[in-house]
Amino acid sequence: MWASIISVFLALAVGYLAQRTGLCMVRGTHELWAKRPAFLLTILLCGFWFWLILPTNMPLPDTFSHQRYSVTSAFLFGGFCFGLGASLNGGCSVSTISKLARGHYHMVATIMGWIIGWCGLSSLPLTLSYSAIPPIESPSLTVVIILFVLISLILFVIPTERRAILIGIVFFGILASVLTLLMPEWSPSQLLKDITAASIHNQPERWPDLLRYIVIIFLIVGMALGAKKRLSLAEFTLRPMQLLKHLFAGCIMGIGASLALGGNDSQLLLALPSFSPAGAMSIVMMVVGISCGIGLKRWFSKLNHGSKE
């Protein structure tokens, strides 16, 4: 009972911090190319705080320990597709919900596209093989060193005006790790993955329980509370082309998440801290896909600017 109550309020805090810090891999990749890698690095290390909050001798949750896979083309292509779609969308999985909570209601099209892409690919008669590898059972000294270096960089190297955001992301990672410990399958990607398995693959035992939906609702409430400015429904302008763009981007994200067994939230909070080779390469390919999407958008912008001249 207490674990459920704590999970709900942790989701509220996680949503608030995600909104206030502007947590987004697309933004992080933009900053990476602007030679400010600290934002993206702090995001990538969010899930590793799990190892520092894990009680001694406590067994790993099954959902966490079953995240290690060998690298296959499905993870590589899936990560690239998700990143490309996220770039075209202007936000990854968490930031899509953050924008929706700020009143950017066109992000509903992204979520619908994500569902269509994920469920559409899952319903096809494709045979994809995923080779699981044994889980790690205890935290590595490497994790402690990496996180110590990260905190040292934030406190002593990063300019003062940027420290607050990065420390906020660190707190997001810590709270999200505690939530992962209590409920490993809390993330939006995991929820969609289980809904798909239950409905498309006829696995009724995978239907999420009520608590998981409540956690997502409180995640969104936290994001709404953290918004510095919200767009009211009366101010929102419905533009068909904008909806089509985000629906298309969401479909690509959904296909990528289906191939890679999760969006960037699952990869960051479960696969990457599990030291999964597939999770690591999925994240790398997401950054590559986002970078390609940024390049495409700039190319189209220059093309349109040149045609107007």
RODREN-445392 format. One record per residue (C-alpha): residue number from 1; x negated, y negated, z negated. Coordinates in steps of 0.05 Angstrom, whole numbers. Layout:
+-----+--------+--------+--------+
! num !     px !     py !     pz !
+-----+--------+--------+--------+
! NUM !      X !      Y !      Z !
...
+-----+--------+--------+--------+
This chain:
+-----+--------+--------+--------+
! num !     px !     py !     pz !
+-----+--------+--------+--------+
!   1 !      0 !      0 !      0 !
!   2 !    -54 !    -50 !    -21 !
!   3 !    -96 !    -31 !     40 !
!   4 !    -37 !    -48 !     85 !
!   5 !    -26 !   -116 !     52 !
!   6 !   -100 !   -132 !     55 !
!   7 !   -102 !   -112 !    129 !
!   8 !    -45 !   -160 !    145 !
!   9 !    -78 !   -219 !    111 !
!  10 !   -146 !   -202 !    141 !
!  11 !   -113 !   -204 !    210 !
!  12 !    -86 !   -273 !    193 !
!  13 !   -156 !   -297 !    174 !
!  14 !   -188 !   -264 !    234 !
!  15 !   -139 !   -298 !    281 !
!  16 !   -150 !   -366 !    247 !
!  17 !   -226 !   -360 !    254 !
!  18 !   -221 !   -336 !    326 !
!  19 !   -181 !   -398 !    343 !
!  20 !   -223 !   -448 !    304 !
!  21 !   -289 !   -423 !    332 !
!  22 !   -265 !   -416 !    404 !
!  23 !   -288 !   -344 !    404 !
!  24 !   -293 !   -321 !    476 !
!  25 !   -343 !   -282 !    517 !
!  26 !   -327 !   -325 !    578 !
!  27 !   -347 !   -387 !    540 !
!  28 !   -408 !   -350 !    512 !
!  29 !   -430 !   -332 !    583 !
!  30 !   -422 !   -404 !    605 !
!  31 !   -466 !   -425 !    547 !
!  32 !   -516 !   -370 !    564 !
!  33 !   -525 !   -399 !    634 !
!  34 !   -531 !   -468 !    602 !
!  35 !   -591 !   -440 !    563 !
!  36 !   -553 !   -438 !    497 !
!  37 !   -551 !   -362 !    484 !
!  38 !   -537 !   -367 !    409 !
!  39 !   -461 !   -369 !    417 !
!  40 !   -458 !   -305 !    459 !
!  41 !   -510 !   -270 !    415 !
!  42 !   -470 !   -284 !    352 !
!  43 !   -407 !   -256 !    386 !
!  44 !   -444 !   -194 !    409 !
!  45 !   -467 !   -179 !    338 !
!  46 !   -398 !   -188 !    306 !
!  47 !   -385 !   -114 !    298 !
!  48 !   -452 !    -98 !    267 !
!  49 !   -430 !   -129 !    200 !
!  50 !   -390 !    -64 !    192 !
!  51 !   -453 !    -29 !    169 !
!  52 !   -466 !    -79 !    114 !
!  53 !   -396 !    -76 !     85 !
!  54 !   -389 !      0 !     90 !
!  55 !   -390 !     29 !     19 !
!  56 !   -447 !     78 !      4 !
!  57 !   -431 !    151 !     20 !
!  58 !   -363 !    133 !     49 !
!  59 !   -347 !    176 !    111 !
!  60 !   -339 !    138 !    176 !
!  61 !   -267 !    129 !    201 !
!  62 !   -253 !    177 !    259 !
!  63 !   -236 !    120 !    307 !
!  64 !   -303 !     88 !    294 !
!  65 !   -346 !    151 !    296 !
!  66 !   -314 !    176 !    361 !
!  67 !   -336 !    116 !    402 !
!  68 !   -403 !    141 !    427 !
!  69 !   -406 !    161 !    500 !
!  70 !   -460 !    171 !    552 !
!  71 !   -462 !    119 !    608 !
!  72 !   -421 !    136 !    670 !
!  73 !   -400 !     97 !    731 !
!  74 !   -330 !     88 !    700 !
!  75 !   -359 !     47 !    643 !
!  76 !   -403 !      6 !    689 !
!  77 !   -348 !     -9 !    740 !
!  78 !   -296 !    -18 !    685 !
!  79 !   -340 !    -68 !    648 !
!  80 !   -353 !   -107 !    711 !
!  81 !   -279 !   -109 !    730 !
!  82 !   -259 !   -132 !    661 !
!  83 !   -311 !   -187 !    661 !
!  84 !   -292 !   -211 !    730 !
!  85 !   -218 !   -212 !    711 !
!  86 !   -234 !   -248 !    646 !
!  87 !   -273 !   -301 !    684 !
!  88 !   -217 !   -313 !    733 !
!  89 !   -168 !   -315 !    675 !
!  90 !   -211 !   -364 !    636 !
!  91 !   -212 !   -321 !    574 !
!  92 !   -225 !   -250 !    549 !
!  93 !   -175 !   -207 !    509 !
!  94 !   -179 !   -245 !    443 !
!  95 !   -183 !   -314 !    474 !
!  96 !   -123 !   -298 !    519 !
!  97 !    -81 !   -288 !    456 !
!  98 !   -113 !   -350 !    425 !
!  99 !    -92 !   -393 !    484 !
! 100 !    -22 !   -364 !    482 !
! 101 !    -18 !   -383 !    408 !
! 102 !    -38 !   -455 !    428 !
! 103 !     22 !   -459 !    475 !
! 104 !    -12 !   -438 !    540 !
! 105 !     48 !   -395 !    558 !
! 106 !     22 !   -376 !    626 !
! 107 !    -23 !   -327 !    589 !
! 108 !     38 !   -282 !    583 !
! 109 !     25 !   -267 !    657 !
! 110 !    -46 !   -244 !    639 !
! 111 !    -19 !   -198 !    585 !
! 112 !     33 !   -170 !    634 !
! 113 !    -21 !   -160 !    686 !
! 114 !    -65 !   -126 !    635 !
! 115 !     -9 !    -77 !    619 !
! 116 !      5 !    -65 !    693 !
! 117 !    -69 !    -54 !    709 !
! 118 !    -81 !     -8 !    650 !
! 119 !    -17 !     33 !    656 !
! 120 !    -21 !     34 !    732 !
! 121 !    -91 !     64 !    733 !
! 122 !    -74 !    112 !    677 !
! 123 !    -14 !    138 !    715 !
! 124 !    -56 !    156 !    777 !
! 125 !    -79 !    228 !    785 !
! 126 !   -152 !    210 !    775 !
! 127 !   -202 !    256 !    741 !
! 128 !   -252 !    215 !    701 !
! 129 !   -302 !    250 !    656 !
! 130 !   -327 !    218 !    593 !
! 131 !   -384 !    253 !    557 !
! 132 !   -381 !    241 !    481 !
! 133 !   -445 !    243 !    441 !
! 134 !   -454 !    256 !    366 !
! 135 !   -438 !    197 !    319 !
! 136 !   -489 !    164 !    275 !
! 137 !   -476 !    174 !    201 !
! 138 !   -513 !    118 !    166 !
! 139 !   -533 !     46 !    180 !
! 140 !   -600 !     34 !    213 !
! 141 !   -653 !    -11 !    185 !
! 142 !   -651 !    -43 !    254 !
! 143 !   -581 !    -71 !    239 !
! 144 !   -606 !   -105 !    176 !
! 145 !   -665 !   -135 !    212 !
! 146 !   -623 !   -159 !    272 !
! 147 !   -571 !   -192 !    227 !
! 148 !   -625 !   -224 !    183 !
! 149 !   -658 !   -253 !    246 !
! 150 !   -590 !   -279 !    270 !
! 151 !   -576 !   -315 !    204 !
! 152 !   -647 !   -343 !    203 !
! 153 !   -638 !   -370 !    274 !
! 154 !   -571 !   -402 !    255 !
! 155 !   -598 !   -435 !    192 !
! 156 !   -667 !   -456 !    215 !
! 157 !   -668 !   -461 !    291 !
! 158 !   -599 !   -478 !    317 !
! 159 !   -583 !   -553 !    316 !
! 160 !   -542 !   -575 !    256 !
! 161 !   -481 !   -596 !    296 !
! 162 !   -474 !   -525 !    324 !
! 163 !   -484 !   -486 !    260 !
! 164 !   -412 !   -490 !    234 !
! 165 !   -383 !   -455 !    295 !
! 166 !   -435 !   -399 !    293 !
! 167 !   -426 !   -389 !    218 !
! 168 !   -351 !   -386 !    231 !
! 169 !   -364 !   -330 !    282 !
! 170 !   -406 !   -294 !    230 !
! 171 !   -348 !   -297 !    180 !
! 172 !   -302 !   -273 !    236 !
! 173 !   -348 !   -214 !    246 !
! 174 !   -350 !   -198 !    171 !
! 175 !   -275 !   -201 !    162 !
! 176 !   -262 !   -164 !    227 !
! 177 !   -310 !   -110 !    203 !
! 178 !   -272 !   -103 !    137 !
! 179 !   -208 !    -98 !    177 !
! 180 !   -241 !    -45 !    222 !
! 181 !   -260 !     -6 !    160 !
! 182 !   -188 !     -7 !    134 !
! 183 !   -155 !      1 !    203 !
! 184 !   -204 !     20 !    258 !
! 185 !   -150 !     17 !    312 !
! 186 !   -126 !    -53 !    296 !
! 187 !   -151 !    -89 !    359 !
! 188 !   -104 !   -108 !    416 !
! 189 !   -142 !    -62 !    464 !
! 190 !   -133 !     -2 !    418 !
! 191 !    -59 !    -17 !    410 !
! 192 !    -49 !    -18 !    485 !
! 193 !    -92 !     44 !    494 !
! 194 !    -49 !     84 !    445 !
! 195 !     17 !     57 !    475 !
! 196 !     -8 !     79 !    544 !
! 197 !    -29 !    148 !    519 !
! 198 !     39 !    157 !    486 !
! 199 !     82 !    134 !    544 !
! 200 !     42 !    151 !    607 !
! 201 !      6 !    214 !    583 !
! 202 !     64 !    241 !    541 !
! 203 !     26 !    240 !    475 !
! 204 !     81 !    219 !    425 !
! 205 !     34 !    227 !    366 !
! 206 !     -5 !    167 !    392 !
! 207 !     53 !    118 !    384 !
! 208 !     26 !     62 !    338 !
! 209 !     60 !     55 !    271 !
! 210 !     97 !     -8 !    249 !
! 211 !     37 !    -34 !    210 !
! 212 !     -5 !    -41 !    272 !
! 213 !     47 !    -85 !    306 !
! 214 !     52 !   -127 !    242 !
! 215 !    -23 !   -136 !    242 !
! 216 !    -22 !   -162 !    314 !
! 217 !     35 !   -209 !    297 !
! 218 !     -4 !   -238 !    238 !
! 219 !    -66 !   -243 !    283 !
! 220 !    -25 !   -287 !    330 !
! 221 !      3 !   -327 !    271 !
! 222 !    -68 !   -339 !    246 !
! 223 !    -88 !   -364 !    315 !
! 224 !    -28 !   -411 !    317 !
! 225 !    -46 !   -438 !    248 !
! 226 !   -118 !   -449 !    271 !
! 227 !   -100 !   -488 !    333 !
! 228 !   -122 !   -560 !    330 !
! 229 !    -69 !   -579 !    380 !
! 230 !    -10 !   -539 !    405 !
! 231 !     28 !   -549 !    470 !
! 232 !    102 !   -549 !    457 !
! 233 !    149 !   -508 !    501 !
! 234 !    180 !   -573 !    525 !
! 235 !    112 !   -598 !    550 !
! 236 !     96 !   -534 !    586 !
! 237 !    100 !   -537 !    662 !
! 238 !    115 !   -472 !    698 !
! 239 !     72 !   -465 !    761 !
! 240 !     84 !   -402 !    803 !
! 241 !     13 !   -401 !    833 !
! 242 !    -17 !   -406 !    763 !
! 243 !     26 !   -347 !    740 !
! 244 !      4 !   -306 !    801 !
! 245 !    -69 !   -322 !    788 !
! 246 !    -65 !   -299 !    715 !
! 247 !    -24 !   -238 !    733 !
! 248 !    -77 !   -218 !    784 !
! 249 !   -133 !   -232 !    734 !
! 250 !    -97 !   -192 !    681 !
! 251 !    -89 !   -132 !    728 !
! 252 !   -164 !   -131 !    740 !
! 253 !   -177 !   -136 !    665 !
! 254 !   -128 !    -79 !    652 !
! 255 !   -160 !    -34 !    704 !
! 256 !   -229 !    -49 !    676 !
! 257 !   -207 !    -37 !    604 !
! 258 !   -175 !     29 !    624 !
! 259 !   -239 !     53 !    659 !
! 260 !   -284 !     30 !    601 !
! 261 !   -237 !     57 !    547 !
! 262 !   -224 !    -12 !    518 !
! 263 !   -230 !    -86 !    529 !
! 264 !   -285 !   -129 !    501 !
! 265 !   -253 !   -129 !    431 !
! 266 !   -259 !    -53 !    426 !
! 267 !   -329 !    -53 !    455 !
! 268 !   -353 !   -107 !    408 !
! 269 !   -321 !    -82 !    344 !
! 270 !   -324 !     -6 !    354 !
! 271 !   -368 !     18 !    411 !
! 272 !   -427 !    -30 !    405 !
! 273 !   -438 !    -23 !    330 !
! 274 !   -431 !     53 !    339 !
! 275 !   -494 !     48 !    382 !
! 276 !   -456 !     76 !    441 !
! 277 !   -498 !     72 !    505 !
! 278 !   -434 !     67 !    545 !
! 279 !   -408 !     11 !    501 !
! 280 !   -473 !    -28 !    508 !
! 281 !   -473 !    -21 !    584 !
! 282 !   -399 !    -40 !    587 !
! 283 !   -415 !   -105 !    551 !
! 284 !   -474 !   -119 !    597 !
! 285 !   -430 !   -107 !    658 !
! 286 !   -376 !   -152 !    628 !
! 287 !   -427 !   -208 !    624 !
! 288 !   -448 !   -194 !    696 !
! 289 !   -375 !   -194 !    718 !
! 290 !   -361 !   -260 !    681 !
! 291 !   -423 !   -290 !    714 !
! 292 !   -400 !   -268 !    783 !
! 293 !   -331 !   -297 !    769 !
! 294 !   -363 !   -363 !    748 !
! 295 !   -403 !   -364 !    812 !
! 296 !   -342 !   -349 !    854 !
! 297 !   -302 !   -405 !    822 !
! 298 !   -358 !   -454 !    833 !
! 299 !   -365 !   -432 !    906 !
! 300 !   -290 !   -441 !    918 !
! 301 !   -292 !   -509 !    883 !
! 302 !   -349 !   -532 !    929 !
! 303 !   -313 !   -504 !    989 !
! 304 !   -249 !   -541 !    973 !
! 305 !   -288 !   -605 !    957 !
! 306 !   -324 !   -600 !   1024 !
! 307 !   -260 !   -589 !   1064 !
! 308 !   -228 !   -651 !   1033 !
! 309 !   -287 !   -693 !   1055 !
+-----+--------+--------+--------+
